[in-house]
Amino acid sequence: MENQNYVISREIASKFEFYFLALVFTILGLSVQTTAFVTYYNQGFFEIIALSSFLVSGLAGLSRIEWSSVFYRYHGSIKDAEEILNKCEQGKQGKIILLKTPIGDQWKMEELSSEIDTIKKKISLQKESAEDIEKKNLLKYGIHKWSFYVGLVSLVISRAIIGLTRL
């Protein structure tokens, strides 16, 4: 049974990811609808930086969520393969392992050794792929988060310039 603290942590992280992504697109949408370019060059510059940053943040977040499911699929497949590997290794130690055939033939030692090697290679390849996806998702999260911050600060500066010009 899995530790409930891990389950709760994953649930909170998942909810936060979707909330954060929705927040980015909500602010982007509101910013686009309320964009106002005044005659001051600086204000327009900050407005464009804000809109661009929110767009980059949102797209990075979408890509990250899309690839998260692939990451978890790899880990599920790795866990399944490790269970099969464990059974095959028990077979090499003398436990009877049956093939999935209509009559349930028994594995031969040579076949078990070959199957164990195949499974180990599969697990290794899947772990490499999962690690690659994890690295890319960490990079995407950094882009998602920091682009949001840059967009938010730029939007505040842009709107502050508009407010100050009206004083």
Residue pairs with C-beta under 8 A, 6 or more apart in sequence:
17 61
17 64
17 65
17 68
18 65
20 61
20 144
20 148
21 58
21 61
21 62
21 65
21 144
23 148
24 54
24 57
24 58
24 61
24 144
24 148
24 151
25 54
25 58
27 54
27 151
27 152
27 155
28 51
28 54
28 55
28 58
28 151
31 47
31 50
31 51
31 54
31 155
32 51
35 47
35 51
36 47
36 162
37 43
37 44
37 47
38 44
38 161
38 162
38 165
40 161
40 165
42 161
43 158
43 161
43 162
43 165
44 158
46 154
46 155
46 157
46 158
46 161
47 154
47 155
47 158
49 150
49 151
49 154
50 150
50 151
50 152
50 154
50 155
50 158
51 151
52 151
53 147
53 148
53 150
53 151
53 154
54 147
54 148
54 151
54 155
56 143
56 147
57 143
57 144
57 145
57 147
57 148
57 151
58 144
60 140
60 141
60 143
60 144
60 147
61 140
61 144
63 140
64 137
64 140
64 141
64 144
67 133
67 136
67 137
67 140
68 137
70 133
71 130
71 133
71 134
71 137
74 126
74 127
74 129
74 130
74 133
75 130
77 126
78 123
78 126
78 127
78 130
81 119
81 122
81 123
81 126
82 123
84 119
85 116
85 119
85 120
85 123
87 97
88 97
88 107
88 112
88 115
88 116
88 119
89 116
90 97
91 97
91 107
91 112
92 109
92 112
92 113
92 116
96 106
97 106
97 107
97 112
98 104
98 105
98 106
98 107
99 105
99 106
99 107
107 115
